[in-house]
Amino acid sequence: MNTEGAVKATDWRSAVAGIAVFVVEYLRVWQEHARDRRMLEKLDDNLLKDIGMTRSDLDHELSKPFWTGFPPRN
């Protein structure tokens, strides 16, 4: 019995599934970044100060593309 073809098909399906999971995860992260930026954009200066940001810091972060990491990680 030749199982080589079945193994190759399984490997191919696993690779496609892995790529799909990777893409979905990145889309989820990008959606979170966009949501976080929209929420931070609504904060007043006092609330920004409470989380250690200035309006200038926020404006700088909001100018970045959505696919970059936000908030900054230390």
C-alpha positions as CSV (number, residue, x, y, z in Angstrom):
1,M,0.0,0.0,0.0
2,N,1.4,3.4,-1.0
3,T,0.9,5.9,1.8
4,E,3.4,8.5,0.5
5,G,0.7,10.4,-1.4
6,A,-1.5,10.5,1.7
7,V,1.4,11.8,3.8
8,K,2.2,14.5,1.3
9,A,-1.5,15.6,1.2
10,T,-1.6,15.7,5.0
11,D,1.7,17.8,5.0
12,W,0.2,20.2,2.4
13,R,-3.0,20.6,4.4
14,S,-1.1,21.2,7.6
15,A,1.0,23.9,5.9
16,V,-2.1,25.6,4.5
17,A,-3.8,25.4,7.9
18,G,-0.7,26.8,9.6
19,I,-0.6,29.7,7.2
20,A,-4.3,30.4,7.7
21,V,-3.9,30.5,11.5
22,F,-0.9,32.8,11.1
23,V,-3.0,35.2,8.9
24,V,-6.0,35.2,11.2
25,E,-3.8,35.8,14.2
26,Y,-2.2,38.8,12.5
27,L,-5.6,40.2,11.5
28,R,-6.7,39.9,15.1
29,V,-3.6,41.7,16.4
30,W,-4.1,44.5,13.8
31,Q,-7.7,44.8,14.8
32,E,-6.7,45.1,18.5
33,H,-4.1,47.8,17.6
34,A,-6.8,49.8,15.8
35,R,-9.3,49.4,18.7
36,D,-6.6,50.4,21.2
37,R,-5.7,53.5,19.2
38,R,-9.3,54.6,18.8
39,M,-9.8,54.2,22.6
40,L,-6.7,56.1,23.5
41,E,-7.6,58.9,21.0
42,K,-10.7,59.6,23.1
43,L,-8.8,60.1,26.4
44,D,-8.3,63.5,27.8
45,D,-4.8,64.8,28.8
46,N,-5.4,64.0,32.5
47,L,-6.2,60.3,31.7
48,L,-3.2,60.2,29.4
49,K,-1.0,61.5,32.2
50,D,-2.3,58.7,34.4
51,I,-1.0,56.1,32.0
52,G,2.3,57.9,31.5
53,M,1.6,59.4,28.0
54,T,1.4,63.0,26.8
55,R,-0.8,64.2,24.0
56,S,2.4,64.5,21.9
57,D,3.3,60.8,22.6
58,L,-0.2,59.8,21.6
59,D,-0.1,61.8,18.4
60,H,3.2,60.2,17.5
61,E,1.8,56.7,18.1
62,L,-1.4,57.5,16.1
63,S,0.6,58.6,13.1
64,K,2.1,55.1,12.8
65,P,0.6,52.5,10.5
66,F,-1.9,50.1,12.2
67,W,0.4,47.1,11.6
68,T,3.1,48.4,13.9
69,G,3.2,47.5,17.6
70,F,1.1,49.5,20.0
71,P,1.2,50.3,22.8
72,P,5.0,50.4,23.0
73,R,6.3,47.4,24.9
74,N,9.2,47.8,27.4
